[in-house]
């Protein structure tokens, strides 16, 4: 049986290779902490352009583990969503 660290490594490798469907399938069978699974689902959703879904997963991960890396991901995601360039709207 695979350990959590092996599962995490597999999911991260698939994610980094842009094999998002395979990474998602690996998460379905993952033996990793639930907060990390939610965080990775958020990263996959963000990479697919599903920003609202990603933010939802980050919030879910934070609810399970407030000190998780999802807190940083959520903060960064919200900064991206709040950013706008005034020069683009007012030429």
TIBA-433667 format. One record per residue (C-alpha): residue in three letters; x, z, y; residue number from 1. Coordinates in steps of 0.5 Angstrom, whole numbers, plus 2048, in hexadecimal, padded with zeros to 3 digits. Each point is the difference from the previous one (the first is absolute). Example, Ala and Ser with C-alpha at 12.3 -4.5 7.8 and 13.67 -1.06 7.14 Angstrom:
2
+-----+-----+-----+-----+-----+
| res |   u |   w |   v |   n |
+-----+-----+-----+-----+-----+
| ALA | 819 | 810 | 7F7 |   1 |
| SER | 802 | 7FE | 807 |   2 |
+-----+-----+-----+-----+-----+
! end
This chain:
91
+-----+-----+-----+-----+-----+
| res |   u |   w |   v |   n |
+-----+-----+-----+-----+-----+
| UNK | 800 | 800 | 800 |   1 |
| UNK | 803 | 7FE | 807 |   2 |
| UNK | 801 | 806 | 805 |   3 |
| UNK | 7FE | 800 | 807 |   4 |
| UNK | 807 | 7FE | 803 |   5 |
| UNK | 800 | 7FA | 7FB |   6 |
| UNK | 7F9 | 7FE | 802 |   7 |
| UNK | 801 | 801 | 808 |   8 |
| UNK | 807 | 7FB | 7FF |   9 |
| UNK | 7FB | 7FB | 7FD |  10 |
| UNK | 7FB | 800 | 805 |  11 |
| UNK | 805 | 800 | 805 |  12 |
| UNK | 804 | 7FA | 7FD |  13 |
| UNK | 7FA | 7FC | 7FF |  14 |
| UNK | 7FE | 802 | 808 |  15 |
| UNK | 806 | 7FE | 802 |  16 |
| UNK | 800 | 7F9 | 7FC |  17 |
| UNK | 7F9 | 7FF | 804 |  18 |
| UNK | 7FD | 800 | 7F9 |  19 |
| UNK | 7FA | 804 | 803 |  20 |
| UNK | 7FB | 7FF | 7FA |  21 |
| UNK | 805 | 802 | 7FB |  22 |
| UNK | 802 | 806 | 804 |  23 |
| UNK | 7F8 | 802 | 801 |  24 |
| UNK | 7FF | 7FF | 7F8 |  25 |
| UNK | 806 | 805 | 7FF |  26 |
| UNK | 7FD | 805 | 805 |  27 |
| UNK | 7FA | 800 | 7FC |  28 |
| UNK | 804 | 802 | 7FA |  29 |
| UNK | 805 | 805 | 804 |  30 |
| UNK | 802 | 807 | 7FE |  31 |
| UNK | 802 | 801 | 807 |  32 |
| UNK | 7FD | 805 | 805 |  33 |
| UNK | 7F9 | 7FE | 803 |  34 |
| UNK | 803 | 801 | 807 |  35 |
| UNK | 805 | 7FB | 7FE |  36 |
| UNK | 7FB | 7FB | 7FD |  37 |
| UNK | 7FC | 800 | 806 |  38 |
| UNK | 806 | 7FF | 805 |  39 |
| UNK | 802 | 7FA | 7FC |  40 |
| UNK | 7F9 | 7FD | 7FF |  41 |
| UNK | 800 | 801 | 808 |  42 |
| UNK | 807 | 7FC | 800 |  43 |
| UNK | 7FD | 7FB | 7FC |  44 |
| UNK | 7FA | 7FF | 804 |  45 |
| UNK | 804 | 800 | 807 |  46 |
| UNK | 805 | 7FA | 7FD |  47 |
| UNK | 7F9 | 7FC | 7FE |  48 |
| UNK | 7FE | 801 | 807 |  49 |
| UNK | 7FA | 805 | 7FE |  50 |
| UNK | 802 | 805 | 806 |  51 |
| UNK | 7FA | 804 | 800 |  52 |
| UNK | 800 | 801 | 7F8 |  53 |
| UNK | 807 | 802 | 801 |  54 |
| UNK | 7FF | 805 | 805 |  55 |
| UNK | 7FA | 803 | 7FB |  56 |
| UNK | 805 | 800 | 7FB |  57 |
| UNK | 805 | 804 | 804 |  58 |
| UNK | 7FB | 805 | 802 |  59 |
| UNK | 7FE | 801 | 7F9 |  60 |
| UNK | 808 | 801 | 7FE |  61 |
| UNK | 801 | 805 | 806 |  62 |
| UNK | 7F9 | 804 | 7FE |  63 |
| UNK | 804 | 801 | 7F9 |  64 |
| UNK | 807 | 801 | 803 |  65 |
| UNK | 800 | 802 | 807 |  66 |
| UNK | 808 | 7FF | 800 |  67 |
| UNK | 800 | 7F9 | 7FC |  68 |
| UNK | 803 | 7FA | 803 |  69 |
| UNK | 7F9 | 7FE | 801 |  70 |
| UNK | 800 | 804 | 807 |  71 |
| UNK | 806 | 7FC | 803 |  72 |
| UNK | 7FC | 7F9 | 7FD |  73 |
| UNK | 7FA | 802 | 803 |  74 |
| UNK | 803 | 802 | 807 |  75 |
| UNK | 804 | 7F9 | 800 |  76 |
| UNK | 7FA | 7FC | 7FE |  77 |
| UNK | 7FC | 803 | 806 |  78 |
| UNK | 805 | 7FF | 805 |  79 |
| UNK | 800 | 7F8 | 7FD |  80 |
| UNK | 7F9 | 800 | 801 |  81 |
| UNK | 800 | 803 | 807 |  82 |
| UNK | 805 | 7FC | 803 |  83 |
| UNK | 7FE | 7FA | 804 |  84 |
| UNK | 804 | 7FC | 805 |  85 |
| UNK | 7FD | 7FF | 807 |  86 |
| UNK | 804 | 7FA | 801 |  87 |
| UNK | 7FC | 7FC | 7FB |  88 |
| UNK | 7FA | 802 | 802 |  89 |
| UNK | 801 | 7FF | 808 |  90 |
| UNK | 805 | 7FA | 800 |  91 |
+-----+-----+-----+-----+-----+
! end
